[in-house]
Structures are given as C-alpha cells and as structure tokens.
Amino acid sequence: MISLSNNKIDFKRLKEIINLLIKYNFDNLVGEMKLKGSRWSDLFSKYNSDIDLNATAPERLRLVFEELGPTFIKLGQMMSTRPDLVGPEMSDEFTKLQDNTIPIEFKTIKSIVEQELGKPLKEAFQTFDEEQLATASIGQVHRATLQDNSKVAVKIQKPGIQDTVKKDIAIMHHLANIIDKRISRLKYLNIPGIVDEFEKSMYKEMDYQLEARNTQNFQNNFQDDNGIHVPQIYPDYSTSLVLTMEYIQGVKMSKVMESPGDFDTKLLAERVAKSYFQQIFMDGFFHADPHPGNLYVLPDNVVCYIDFGMMGHIDQDFMQNIGELSIQVIEYKVNAIINQLIYMGILDESVDIYSLKRVIMDILDRYYGATLQNIHLGYIMSELLIPLIVKYQARIPPEFTLITRGVTLIEEVAYSLDPAFDATTIFQPMVKKLLLKKLDPKNLTEFFKDNLYEFEHLMKNLPRNLNGFIAKVEQGEIEVKFSPNTTDDIERTSNKVVVAIIIAALLLGSSWIIQINRGPMIFDMPLLGFLGFTISGILGVGLIIYILRYSKI
C-alpha cells in the first residue's frame, strides 16, 4: 500500500479530485490506486451516482476535468494533442473541453494593470474597456487605446492562478506516481512523463514575457512575407502578468472556413500551409496550437497568427530528420522509414523489423495510390505514432507530436478552404532545399567549426588510447587469436587506420585554416582550407568505396 503522505500536497483539494472521480464512476480506478488512510474509507459509499453510465470513459473524464477547473482543463487540452499516448477517442473528446470561467471584475483587473505598469490606468491608456473581450482559464483580455491612438488588446493574468496551478500540479505528480506504480496496465502511458511535460508547458504559458518574445521572434521570421501578419507587441506596456499587443481587426479563420465570402480561399490555403511548413522545415520555430481559432484573415487575404504561448523549437538536425521522414512517408519507402526512426532514436535497433514493416505498410496502403490531394501528411504521421508507442514502446519526442498535430490542424484548414489543395507541392520543395543544405560548403564549414575542438580532442587522445589498448594486450587482458590470414588482415586494417588518421588530420588542419579567414578565398573560405576539405572528402569517399567493395586498400 502507498500512503498519501506529502506535506506539499493540499489534501482538501486531493479529496475533491478523488470525490469527483468516484462521482463520475471511476471508482474502479480509485480502488486500484489502493489509497491508504482513514480519510478515504468513506468515499466509496458516499455517492449514489446519477451520472449517465452509458457515457463513455473519455466523456466522463472530460466532465471531471471541467469540474476541476483551469489546471485540469489545460491538462485535457494538452492531452488532446497526444493521440499517440491517450488514443484517438480520448484525444477527440478532450477537444470538446469547455472553459466555463467566471470573468474577473474590472476593479481587480484595473488594480493588476496599474501595479504591473507602475502608473494609473488613465495615464497608461487613453481608453480601457471595462467589458472583457474574452476570458479563459489563465487570463482575461480587454480592448484599449494607447495615448498615441494605437488600438491594442491587453491580456491580464488572473490573480492567484499561479498558486492554483502549483498546488494542482503537485497533486498531479503525486497521483501520477501512484498510478504508475500501482496500475501496471497503464504504465505504458508514462503518466509521470505526461505531467512533467504539462508542467513545463504551463509555466511557459503563464510567463507573458516569454510569450512576448515568442511573438517578436515569430514576427522576425515573417517580416518579408506580405501574406502573413503577426500582432505587434508593446514592450513598455507588458510584464510577466500583463501583455499588450496590437488589436487584430479581422475575421476568424473558423468563420471563413464556414462562409468564405469574398476571400480567395485557394490563396489562403496556400499561405496557411506554406507559412506552417516554413516554420517546421526552415525556421525550426513553430506555433504549437494552430487551430482555426488562433488564425485570423485580414484584408487582402492576409493570414494572421495569434496566441504564442505554446511554441515548439527544434534544431537543424531535427528539422532535417523530420524532413527526411516526411519524404519517405509520401514516397512509400518503408525500409527507409524504419531506418530513419531508428536513427532518430525513436525506435530501438532490437525492434521486430518484419512485424513493424507490416504495420507501416498497412497504414500507408490506405493512402498509397491515392491522388496527392488526398494524402494528408499529418493524418499519416498520427496513425504511425499510435502503434509505435503502444506496440513498440517508441520514445516519441514531444516536439514530434507537436509537429504532427500542428500539421494535421493546418492541413484541415487548407483542405477545408480548397478541397483540391495539394500539400506535397508546398512542403516537398522546402524539404529538398533543406536536405541540400547538408552538402553546401558553407554548412560543411560551419559543421567542422562547431566540431573543431572535438576533432582536436580526438587527435590528442588517439595515441593514449592506442597505447592503453596495446598495454592491455601485452598484459593479457585482451586475447588476440591469430589465423593464417591474420597478418594480411592486420596490414589492411592498419592501412585503413592510417588513411583515417590522415583524413582526420586534414580536416583538423583545414578547420584551423578556416578560422584564420585570410589569403585567397573560394566559397567564402580560405583556398587552403577548401582544398584540405576537398582532399579529405575524396580520400574519405575512396576509403568507404574500397571497404564496401573490396574490404581492402
């Protein structure tokens, strides 16, 4: 038995959670937790539940989350983005979560704004609407006008929300650990990991200064794109609890999808998809929740993104990996897909390849042969994730699932706007351009610059490591058995090692020369450095060809 004894836990709140689980007919789950202590003994007989027992488990859990309030609603919304973990039925149900939040009275809002900005409301703003534009679990938005007549939207964080979230997350960690230890059938879900991920996202979402920086970074990435607009941030009127941004006067994308009016839907579909694939395959910085409510359409068919609290960030390697995987999926290269998943560390090399090939082929067969317009990359990726994690215990990076969900949402918008839309014509050229960067001399130069000290350490340690190896052989710690062909094998191996050392030395020397950045230049790098890279590249390719074809030099 596990005792619920933790000084950081608010047991009154915990008891409320357990009560609601039992009320909504999750008493079997509570029973499996094996809670210890007199405080829990009377709960199972307390309710003669009038809840609709025909309601599915996902429906009842959604109702539990709605009653528990802001933190649990946010958890459910995050889980709606993880069909790979909770399954498509649960994920779909959580998209229906309703945030029935009571608005904060204006007197409190006024006090927070004045305290955060350090000046009276009338001094900071020319006008400030007392009626809220919108209210949600974490913040409330009011329309206002700055002294220079700029129309702005001011988002104010609700008082006490951070304490509420901290208490609820402490309870979530507690319950997650209990469930993980006591209910073995749910262990594969890695519920503690879900709570960890949720905690990070919540603290990011509650930091309005971070959201302001996200918005400004996103704006910089699209500053030369006239088809994409990002709200302007007013830093002098923003803090960690107050965020002042440009007021967007446009039409929600959800309304345009229902009734396009005079908007050019084909152009909008192209702009939405192109902008999102740019975020993933070119910028490495993407909107993690691009549902139609977070997209607006402005005059001249300009697409505007809003709400930058949830963002994803990936490096160049991950961008290239996800790009390669996308191309392999579209081109039905099953073996390449498996190799790519192993290379990315998502699957272990010990995975049952034959079984996995059948699973992937079954999924791709639903789309293969269809016109490209009917191939939805997001849907295919989502379908691949579920068996990967459930059957093959795949280690799915959070960024991977965010990208999968984001692409799915964007494709739904694009295909709704233009049923003949072909997403592959947008992302394939971007991916191919991304992959060609690998061979760009400038990028190769940057790679060697970044790894210069690693090469240096390798060269410095190589003699010591070889001496250590030889010493172990001499001391009998490593046994070497000779055969008639051993001498020839050693000679060939030695030759390969010598060539490899020469290549490493050339790379190291060329990297140092590039740092000098003087003398005759070619491709924006010193000529001697370029020649060193070229020669080492030729030797490297030759070495690989000989090894593969002849196993000798």
Contacts in CASP RR format, 6 or more apart in sequence:
PFRMAT RR
TARGET T0000
AUTHOR 0000-0000-0000
METHOD contacts of the structure
MODEL  1
MISLSNNKIDFKRLKEIINLLIKYNFDNLVGEMKLKGSRWSDLFSKYNSD
IDLNATAPERLRLVFEELGPTFIKLGQMMSTRPDLVGPEMSDEFTKLQDN
TIPIEFKTIKSIVEQELGKPLKEAFQTFDEEQLATASIGQVHRATLQDNS
KVAVKIQKPGIQDTVKKDIAIMHHLANIIDKRISRLKYLNIPGIVDEFEK
SMYKEMDYQLEARNTQNFQNNFQDDNGIHVPQIYPDYSTSLVLTMEYIQG
VKMSKVMESPGDFDTKLLAERVAKSYFQQIFMDGFFHADPHPGNLYVLPD
NVVCYIDFGMMGHIDQDFMQNIGELSIQVIEYKVNAIINQLIYMGILDES
VDIYSLKRVIMDILDRYYGATLQNIHLGYIMSELLIPLIVKYQARIPPEF
TLITRGVTLIEEVAYSLDPAFDATTIFQPMVKKLLLKKLDPKNLTEFFKD
NLYEFEHLMKNLPRNLNGFIAKVEQGEIEVKFSPNTTDDIERTSNKVVVA
IIIAALLLGSSWIIQINRGPMIFDMPLLGFLGFTISGILGVGLIIYILRY
SKI
1 34 0 8 1.000
1 36 0 8 1.000
2 33 0 8 1.000
2 34 0 8 1.000
2 35 0 8 1.000
2 36 0 8 1.000
2 178 0 8 1.000
2 181 0 8 1.000
2 182 0 8 1.000
3 36 0 8 1.000
3 37 0 8 1.000
4 11 0 8 1.000
4 14 0 8 1.000
4 35 0 8 1.000
4 36 0 8 1.000
4 37 0 8 1.000
4 40 0 8 1.000
4 174 0 8 1.000
4 178 0 8 1.000
6 170 0 8 1.000
6 174 0 8 1.000
8 170 0 8 1.000
9 170 0 8 1.000
9 171 0 8 1.000
9 174 0 8 1.000
10 167 0 8 1.000
10 170 0 8 1.000
10 171 0 8 1.000
11 39 0 8 1.000
13 167 0 8 1.000
13 168 0 8 1.000
13 171 0 8 1.000
14 171 0 8 1.000
14 174 0 8 1.000
14 175 0 8 1.000
15 39 0 8 1.000
15 40 0 8 1.000
15 43 0 8 1.000
16 68 0 8 1.000
17 68 0 8 1.000
17 171 0 8 1.000
17 175 0 8 1.000
18 30 0 8 1.000
18 35 0 8 1.000
18 40 0 8 1.000
18 43 0 8 1.000
19 43 0 8 1.000
19 46 0 8 1.000
19 47 0 8 1.000
20 64 0 8 1.000
20 67 0 8 1.000
20 68 0 8 1.000
21 27 0 8 1.000
21 29 0 8 1.000
21 30 0 8 1.000
21 64 0 8 1.000
22 30 0 8 1.000
22 43 0 8 1.000
22 44 0 8 1.000
22 46 0 8 1.000
22 47 0 8 1.000
22 49 0 8 1.000
23 47 0 8 1.000
23 49 0 8 1.000
23 51 0 8 1.000
24 49 0 8 1.000
24 51 0 8 1.000
24 60 0 8 1.000
24 61 0 8 1.000
24 63 0 8 1.000
24 64 0 8 1.000
25 49 0 8 1.000
25 51 0 8 1.000
25 53 0 8 1.000
25 60 0 8 1.000
26 57 0 8 1.000
26 60 0 8 1.000
26 61 0 8 1.000
26 64 0 8 1.000
27 44 0 8 1.000
29 183 0 8 1.000
30 43 0 8 1.000
30 44 0 8 1.000
31 44 0 8 1.000
32 182 0 8 1.000
32 183 0 8 1.000
33 175 0 8 1.000
33 178 0 8 1.000
33 179 0 8 1.000
33 182 0 8 1.000
33 183 0 8 1.000
34 182 0 8 1.000
35 178 0 8 1.000
51 60 0 8 1.000
51 63 0 8 1.000
55 63 0 8 1.000
56 89 0 8 1.000
56 93 0 8 1.000
57 90 0 8 1.000
58 89 0 8 1.000
58 90 0 8 1.000
58 92 0 8 1.000
58 93 0 8 1.000
58 94 0 8 1.000
59 93 0 8 1.000
61 90 0 8 1.000
61 93 0 8 1.000
62 76 0 8 1.000
62 93 0 8 1.000
62 94 0 8 1.000
62 96 0 8 1.000
62 97 0 8 1.000
64 72 0 8 1.000
65 72 0 8 1.000
65 73 0 8 1.000
65 75 0 8 1.000
65 76 0 8 1.000
65 94 0 8 1.000
65 97 0 8 1.000
66 72 0 8 1.000
66 73 0 8 1.000
66 97 0 8 1.000
66 98 0 8 1.000
66 100 0 8 1.000
68 168 0 8 1.000
69 137 0 8 1.000
70 99 0 8 1.000
70 101 0 8 1.000
70 137 0 8 1.000
70 138 0 8 1.000
70 161 0 8 1.000
70 164 0 8 1.000
70 165 0 8 1.000
71 137 0 8 1.000
71 164 0 8 1.000
71 165 0 8 1.000
71 168 0 8 1.000
71 169 0 8 1.000
71 172 0 8 1.000
71 202 0 8 1.000
72 168 0 8 1.000
73 97 0 8 1.000
73 99 0 8 1.000
73 137 0 8 1.000
74 137 0 8 1.000
74 138 0 8 1.000
74 198 0 8 1.000
74 202 0 8 1.000
74 205 0 8 1.000
75 172 0 8 1.000
75 198 0 8 1.000
76 94 0 8 1.000
76 97 0 8 1.000
77 94 0 8 1.000
77 95 0 8 1.000
77 97 0 8 1.000
78 194 0 8 1.000
78 197 0 8 1.000
78 198 0 8 1.000
78 201 0 8 1.000
79 85 0 8 1.000
79 86 0 8 1.000
79 90 0 8 1.000
79 91 0 8 1.000
79 94 0 8 1.000
79 194 0 8 1.000
80 91 0 8 1.000
80 92 0 8 1.000
80 93 0 8 1.000
80 94 0 8 1.000
80 95 0 8 1.000
80 97 0 8 1.000
81 91 0 8 1.000
81 288 0 8 1.000
81 289 0 8 1.000
81 401 0 8 1.000
81 402 0 8 1.000
81 405 0 8 1.000
82 91 0 8 1.000
82 194 0 8 1.000
82 401 0 8 1.000
82 405 0 8 1.000
83 90 0 8 1.000
83 91 0 8 1.000
83 92 0 8 1.000
83 382 0 8 1.000
83 385 0 8 1.000
83 386 0 8 1.000
84 382 0 8 1.000
84 385 0 8 1.000
84 386 0 8 1.000
84 388 0 8 1.000
84 389 0 8 1.000
84 396 0 8 1.000
84 401 0 8 1.000
84 404 0 8 1.000
85 189 0 8 1.000
85 190 0 8 1.000
85 194 0 8 1.000
85 389 0 8 1.000
85 401 0 8 1.000
86 94 0 8 1.000
86 189 0 8 1.000
87 386 0 8 1.000
88 382 0 8 1.000
88 386 0 8 1.000
99 136 0 8 1.000
99 137 0 8 1.000
101 135 0 8 1.000
101 136 0 8 1.000
101 137 0 8 1.000
102 135 0 8 1.000
103 132 0 8 1.000
103 135 0 8 1.000
103 140 0 8 1.000
104 132 0 8 1.000
104 135 0 8 1.000
104 140 0 8 1.000
104 156 0 8 1.000
104 158 0 8 1.000
104 159 0 8 1.000
106 130 0 8 1.000
108 159 0 8 1.000
109 132 0 8 1.000
109 140 0 8 1.000
109 142 0 8 1.000
109 156 0 8 1.000
110 121 0 8 1.000
110 128 0 8 1.000
112 156 0 8 1.000
112 157 0 8 1.000
112 159 0 8 1.000
112 241 0 8 1.000
112 242 0 8 1.000
113 121 0 8 1.000
113 124 0 8 1.000
113 128 0 8 1.000
113 154 0 8 1.000
113 156 0 8 1.000
113 242 0 8 1.000
114 120 0 8 1.000
114 121 0 8 1.000
114 124 0 8 1.000
116 239 0 8 1.000
116 241 0 8 1.000
116 242 0 8 1.000
117 124 0 8 1.000
117 237 0 8 1.000
117 239 0 8 1.000
117 242 0 8 1.000
121 128 0 8 1.000
124 146 0 8 1.000
124 147 0 8 1.000
124 237 0 8 1.000
125 144 0 8 1.000
125 145 0 8 1.000
125 146 0 8 1.000
125 147 0 8 1.000
125 154 0 8 1.000
126 144 0 8 1.000
126 145 0 8 1.000
126 146 0 8 1.000
126 147 0 8 1.000
126 149 0 8 1.000
127 144 0 8 1.000
127 145 0 8 1.000
128 142 0 8 1.000
128 144 0 8 1.000
128 145 0 8 1.000
128 154 0 8 1.000
129 142 0 8 1.000
129 143 0 8 1.000
129 144 0 8 1.000
130 142 0 8 1.000
131 142 0 8 1.000
132 140 0 8 1.000
132 141 0 8 1.000
132 142 0 8 1.000
133 141 0 8 1.000
133 142 0 8 1.000
133 143 0 8 1.000
133 153 0 8 1.000
134 140 0 8 1.000
134 141 0 8 1.000
135 141 0 8 1.000
137 161 0 8 1.000
138 157 0 8 1.000
138 158 0 8 1.000
138 161 0 8 1.000
138 205 0 8 1.000
138 206 0 8 1.000
139 155 0 8 1.000
139 156 0 8 1.000
139 157 0 8 1.000
139 158 0 8 1.000
139 161 0 8 1.000
140 155 0 8 1.000
140 156 0 8 1.000
140 158 0 8 1.000
141 153 0 8 1.000
141 154 0 8 1.000
141 155 0 8 1.000
141 156 0 8 1.000
142 153 0 8 1.000
142 154 0 8 1.000
142 156 0 8 1.000
143 151 0 8 1.000
143 152 0 8 1.000
143 153 0 8 1.000
143 154 0 8 1.000
143 247 0 8 1.000
144 151 0 8 1.000
144 152 0 8 1.000
144 153 0 8 1.000
144 154 0 8 1.000
144 244 0 8 1.000
145 151 0 8 1.000
145 152 0 8 1.000
146 152 0 8 1.000
146 234 0 8 1.000
146 237 0 8 1.000
150 234 0 8 1.000
150 246 0 8 1.000
151 246 0 8 1.000
151 247 0 8 1.000
151 249 0 8 1.000
152 234 0 8 1.000
152 237 0 8 1.000
152 244 0 8 1.000
152 245 0 8 1.000
152 246 0 8 1.000
152 247 0 8 1.000
153 231 0 8 1.000
153 244 0 8 1.000
153 245 0 8 1.000
153 246 0 8 1.000
153 247 0 8 1.000
153 248 0 8 1.000
154 237 0 8 1.000
154 242 0 8 1.000
154 243 0 8 1.000
154 244 0 8 1.000
155 208 0 8 1.000
155 242 0 8 1.000
155 243 0 8 1.000
155 244 0 8 1.000
155 245 0 8 1.000
156 241 0 8 1.000
156 242 0 8 1.000
157 206 0 8 1.000
157 208 0 8 1.000
157 240 0 8 1.000
157 241 0 8 1.000
157 242 0 8 1.000
161 206 0 8 1.000
162 206 0 8 1.000
165 202 0 8 1.000
165 206 0 8 1.000
169 195 0 8 1.000
169 198 0 8 1.000
169 199 0 8 1.000
169 202 0 8 1.000
172 195 0 8 1.000
172 198 0 8 1.000
172 199 0 8 1.000
173 192 0 8 1.000
173 195 0 8 1.000
173 199 0 8 1.000
176 191 0 8 1.000
176 192 0 8 1.000
176 193 0 8 1.000
176 194 0 8 1.000
176 195 0 8 1.000
177 192 0 8 1.000
179 186 0 8 1.000
179 191 0 8 1.000
180 186 0 8 1.000
180 187 0 8 1.000
180 190 0 8 1.000
180 191 0 8 1.000
180 192 0 8 1.000
188 389 0 8 1.000
188 390 0 8 1.000
188 393 0 8 1.000
197 398 0 8 1.000
201 310 0 8 1.000
204 210 0 8 1.000
204 309 0 8 1.000
204 310 0 8 1.000
205 211 0 8 1.000
205 309 0 8 1.000
205 310 0 8 1.000
207 240 0 8 1.000
208 238 0 8 1.000
208 239 0 8 1.000
208 240 0 8 1.000
208 241 0 8 1.000
208 242 0 8 1.000
208 243 0 8 1.000
209 238 0 8 1.000
209 239 0 8 1.000
209 240 0 8 1.000
210 309 0 8 1.000
211 243 0 8 1.000
211 308 0 8 1.000
211 309 0 8 1.000
212 233 0 8 1.000
212 235 0 8 1.000
212 238 0 8 1.000
212 243 0 8 1.000
212 245 0 8 1.000
214 308 0 8 1.000
214 309 0 8 1.000
214 311 0 8 1.000
215 230 0 8 1.000
215 231 0 8 1.000
215 233 0 8 1.000
215 245 0 8 1.000
215 308 0 8 1.000
216 233 0 8 1.000
217 285 0 8 1.000
218 230 0 8 1.000
218 285 0 8 1.000
218 287 0 8 1.000
218 305 0 8 1.000
218 308 0 8 1.000
218 311 0 8 1.000
219 230 0 8 1.000
219 232 0 8 1.000
219 233 0 8 1.000
221 278 0 8 1.000
221 279 0 8 1.000
221 283 0 8 1.000
221 285 0 8 1.000
222 228 0 8 1.000
222 230 0 8 1.000
222 275 0 8 1.000
225 275 0 8 1.000
226 302 0 8 1.000
227 271 0 8 1.000
227 275 0 8 1.000
227 300 0 8 1.000
227 301 0 8 1.000
227 302 0 8 1.000
227 303 0 8 1.000
228 271 0 8 1.000
228 275 0 8 1.000
228 302 0 8 1.000
228 303 0 8 1.000
228 304 0 8 1.000
228 305 0 8 1.000
229 298 0 8 1.000
229 302 0 8 1.000
229 303 0 8 1.000
229 304 0 8 1.000
229 305 0 8 1.000
230 304 0 8 1.000
230 305 0 8 1.000
231 245 0 8 1.000
231 246 0 8 1.000
231 248 0 8 1.000
231 304 0 8 1.000
231 306 0 8 1.000
232 245 0 8 1.000
232 246 0 8 1.000
233 243 0 8 1.000
233 244 0 8 1.000
233 245 0 8 1.000
233 246 0 8 1.000
234 244 0 8 1.000
234 245 0 8 1.000
234 246 0 8 1.000
237 244 0 8 1.000
238 244 0 8 1.000
238 245 0 8 1.000
248 296 0 8 1.000
248 298 0 8 1.000
248 304 0 8 1.000
248 306 0 8 1.000
249 298 0 8 1.000
250 296 0 8 1.000
250 297 0 8 1.000
250 298 0 8 1.000
250 304 0 8 1.000
251 263 0 8 1.000
251 296 0 8 1.000
251 297 0 8 1.000
252 292 0 8 1.000
252 293 0 8 1.000
252 295 0 8 1.000
252 296 0 8 1.000
252 297 0 8 1.000
253 272 0 8 1.000
253 292 0 8 1.000
253 293 0 8 1.000
253 295 0 8 1.000
253 296 0 8 1.000
253 297 0 8 1.000
253 303 0 8 1.000
253 413 0 8 1.000
254 292 0 8 1.000
254 293 0 8 1.000
256 263 0 8 1.000
256 265 0 8 1.000
256 268 0 8 1.000
256 297 0 8 1.000
256 417 0 8 1.000
257 292 0 8 1.000
257 413 0 8 1.000
257 416 0 8 1.000
257 417 0 8 1.000
260 417 0 8 1.000
263 297 0 8 1.000
263 301 0 8 1.000
264 301 0 8 1.000
265 417 0 8 1.000
265 418 0 8 1.000
266 417 0 8 1.000
266 418 0 8 1.000
266 421 0 8 1.000
267 301 0 8 1.000
268 297 0 8 1.000
268 301 0 8 1.000
268 303 0 8 1.000
268 417 0 8 1.000
268 418 0 8 1.000
269 413 0 8 1.000
269 414 0 8 1.000
269 415 0 8 1.000
269 417 0 8 1.000
269 418 0 8 1.000
269 421 0 8 1.000
270 414 0 8 1.000
270 418 0 8 1.000
270 421 0 8 1.000
270 426 0 8 1.000
271 301 0 8 1.000
271 302 0 8 1.000
271 303 0 8 1.000
272 295 0 8 1.000
272 303 0 8 1.000
272 410 0 8 1.000
272 413 0 8 1.000
272 414 0 8 1.000
272 417 0 8 1.000
273 410 0 8 1.000
273 411 0 8 1.000
273 414 0 8 1.000
273 421 0 8 1.000
273 423 0 8 1.000
273 426 0 8 1.000
273 427 0 8 1.000
274 426 0 8 1.000
275 303 0 8 1.000
275 305 0 8 1.000
276 286 0 8 1.000
276 287 0 8 1.000
276 290 0 8 1.000
276 406 0 8 1.000
276 407 0 8 1.000
276 410 0 8 1.000
277 423 0 8 1.000
277 426 0 8 1.000
277 427 0 8 1.000
277 430 0 8 1.000
278 430 0 8 1.000
279 285 0 8 1.000
279 286 0 8 1.000
279 287 0 8 1.000
280 286 0 8 1.000
280 314 0 8 1.000
280 319 0 8 1.000
280 322 0 8 1.000
280 403 0 8 1.000
280 407 0 8 1.000
281 319 0 8 1.000
281 322 0 8 1.000
281 323 0 8 1.000
281 427 0 8 1.000
281 430 0 8 1.000
281 431 0 8 1.000
281 434 0 8 1.000
282 319 0 8 1.000
282 430 0 8 1.000
282 434 0 8 1.000
284 312 0 8 1.000
284 313 0 8 1.000
284 314 0 8 1.000
284 315 0 8 1.000
284 319 0 8 1.000
285 311 0 8 1.000
285 312 0 8 1.000
285 313 0 8 1.000
285 314 0 8 1.000
286 311 0 8 1.000
286 312 0 8 1.000
286 314 0 8 1.000
286 402 0 8 1.000
286 403 0 8 1.000
286 406 0 8 1.000
287 294 0 8 1.000
287 305 0 8 1.000
287 308 0 8 1.000
287 310 0 8 1.000
287 311 0 8 1.000
287 312 0 8 1.000
287 406 0 8 1.000
288 310 0 8 1.000
288 311 0 8 1.000
288 312 0 8 1.000
288 402 0 8 1.000
288 405 0 8 1.000
288 406 0 8 1.000
289 307 0 8 1.000
289 310 0 8 1.000
289 406 0 8 1.000
289 409 0 8 1.000
290 305 0 8 1.000
290 406 0 8 1.000
290 409 0 8 1.000
290 410 0 8 1.000
290 413 0 8 1.000
291 409 0 8 1.000
292 409 0 8 1.000
292 413 0 8 1.000
294 305 0 8 1.000
294 306 0 8 1.000
294 307 0 8 1.000
295 303 0 8 1.000
295 304 0 8 1.000
295 305 0 8 1.000
295 306 0 8 1.000
295 413 0 8 1.000
296 303 0 8 1.000
296 304 0 8 1.000
296 306 0 8 1.000
297 303 0 8 1.000
297 304 0 8 1.000
298 304 0 8 1.000
312 399 0 8 1.000
312 402 0 8 1.000
313 399 0 8 1.000
314 322 0 8 1.000
314 399 0 8 1.000
314 403 0 8 1.000
318 397 0 8 1.000
318 399 0 8 1.000
319 434 0 8 1.000
320 434 0 8 1.000
320 435 0 8 1.000
320 437 0 8 1.000
320 438 0 8 1.000
321 340 0 8 1.000
321 343 0 8 1.000
321 344 0 8 1.000
322 400 0 8 1.000
322 403 0 8 1.000
323 431 0 8 1.000
323 434 0 8 1.000
323 435 0 8 1.000
324 340 0 8 1.000
324 431 0 8 1.000
324 435 0 8 1.000
325 337 0 8 1.000
325 340 0 8 1.000
325 341 0 8 1.000
325 344 0 8 1.000
326 377 0 8 1.000
326 381 0 8 1.000
326 427 0 8 1.000
326 431 0 8 1.000
327 428 0 8 1.000
327 431 0 8 1.000
327 432 0 8 1.000
328 336 0 8 1.000
328 337 0 8 1.000
328 340 0 8 1.000
329 337 0 8 1.000
329 364 0 8 1.000
329 377 0 8 1.000
329 380 0 8 1.000
329 381 0 8 1.000
329 384 0 8 1.000
330 375 0 8 1.000
330 377 0 8 1.000
330 424 0 8 1.000
330 428 0 8 1.000
332 364 0 8 1.000
332 368 0 8 1.000
334 357 0 8 1.000
334 360 0 8 1.000
334 361 0 8 1.000
334 364 0 8 1.000
335 357 0 8 1.000
337 360 0 8 1.000
338 347 0 8 1.000
338 351 0 8 1.000
338 353 0 8 1.000
338 356 0 8 1.000
338 357 0 8 1.000
338 360 0 8 1.000
341 347 0 8 1.000
341 388 0 8 1.000
341 394 0 8 1.000
342 348 0 8 1.000
342 349 0 8 1.000
342 351 0 8 1.000
344 397 0 8 1.000
345 395 0 8 1.000
346 388 0 8 1.000
346 394 0 8 1.000
346 395 0 8 1.000
346 396 0 8 1.000
346 397 0 8 1.000
346 400 0 8 1.000
347 356 0 8 1.000
347 388 0 8 1.000
347 392 0 8 1.000
347 394 0 8 1.000
347 395 0 8 1.000
348 393 0 8 1.000
351 392 0 8 1.000
352 392 0 8 1.000
356 392 0 8 1.000
359 387 0 8 1.000
359 391 0 8 1.000
360 384 0 8 1.000
363 380 0 8 1.000
363 383 0 8 1.000
363 384 0 8 1.000
363 387 0 8 1.000
364 380 0 8 1.000
366 383 0 8 1.000
367 374 0 8 1.000
367 375 0 8 1.000
367 376 0 8 1.000
367 380 0 8 1.000
372 422 0 8 1.000
372 424 0 8 1.000
372 425 0 8 1.000
373 419 0 8 1.000
373 420 0 8 1.000
373 421 0 8 1.000
373 422 0 8 1.000
375 423 0 8 1.000
375 424 0 8 1.000
376 408 0 8 1.000
376 411 0 8 1.000
376 415 0 8 1.000
376 423 0 8 1.000
377 407 0 8 1.000
377 411 0 8 1.000
377 423 0 8 1.000
377 424 0 8 1.000
377 427 0 8 1.000
378 404 0 8 1.000
378 406 0 8 1.000
378 407 0 8 1.000
378 408 0 8 1.000
378 411 0 8 1.000
379 408 0 8 1.000
379 411 0 8 1.000
381 403 0 8 1.000
381 404 0 8 1.000
381 407 0 8 1.000
381 408 0 8 1.000
382 404 0 8 1.000
382 405 0 8 1.000
382 408 0 8 1.000
385 394 0 8 1.000
385 396 0 8 1.000
385 400 0 8 1.000
385 401 0 8 1.000
385 404 0 8 1.000
388 394 0 8 1.000
388 396 0 8 1.000
389 396 0 8 1.000
411 423 0 8 1.000
414 421 0 8 1.000
414 423 0 8 1.000
415 421 0 8 1.000
437 443 0 8 1.000
441 523 0 8 1.000
441 525 0 8 1.000
441 530 0 8 1.000
441 533 0 8 1.000
442 523 0 8 1.000
442 524 0 8 1.000
442 525 0 8 1.000
444 533 0 8 1.000
445 514 0 8 1.000
445 525 0 8 1.000
445 533 0 8 1.000
448 455 0 8 1.000
448 507 0 8 1.000
448 510 0 8 1.000
448 511 0 8 1.000
448 514 0 8 1.000
448 533 0 8 1.000
449 511 0 8 1.000
449 514 0 8 1.000
449 515 0 8 1.000
452 508 0 8 1.000
452 511 0 8 1.000
452 512 0 8 1.000
452 515 0 8 1.000
455 504 0 8 1.000
455 507 0 8 1.000
455 508 0 8 1.000
455 511 0 8 1.000
456 508 0 8 1.000
458 504 0 8 1.000
459 504 0 8 1.000
459 505 0 8 1.000
459 508 0 8 1.000
462 501 0 8 1.000
469 478 0 8 1.000
472 478 0 8 1.000
473 480 0 8 1.000
492 551 0 8 1.000
492 552 0 8 1.000
492 553 0 8 1.000
495 553 0 8 1.000
496 543 0 8 1.000
496 547 0 8 1.000
496 553 0 8 1.000
499 539 0 8 1.000
499 540 0 8 1.000
499 543 0 8 1.000
499 553 0 8 1.000
500 543 0 8 1.000
502 539 0 8 1.000
503 536 0 8 1.000
503 537 0 8 1.000
503 539 0 8 1.000
503 540 0 8 1.000
503 543 0 8 1.000
506 532 0 8 1.000
506 533 0 8 1.000
506 535 0 8 1.000
506 536 0 8 1.000
506 539 0 8 1.000
507 532 0 8 1.000
507 533 0 8 1.000
507 536 0 8 1.000
509 529 0 8 1.000
509 532 0 8 1.000
510 528 0 8 1.000
510 529 0 8 1.000
510 530 0 8 1.000
510 531 0 8 1.000
510 532 0 8 1.000
510 533 0 8 1.000
510 536 0 8 1.000
513 526 0 8 1.000
513 528 0 8 1.000
513 529 0 8 1.000
513 532 0 8 1.000
514 525 0 8 1.000
514 526 0 8 1.000
514 529 0 8 1.000
516 526 0 8 1.000
517 525 0 8 1.000
517 526 0 8 1.000
518 526 0 8 1.000
519 526 0 8 1.000
519 527 0 8 1.000
520 526 0 8 1.000
520 527 0 8 1.000
521 527 0 8 1.000
522 530 0 8 1.000
523 530 0 8 1.000
543 553 0 8 1.000
546 552 0 8 1.000
546 553 0 8 1.000
END
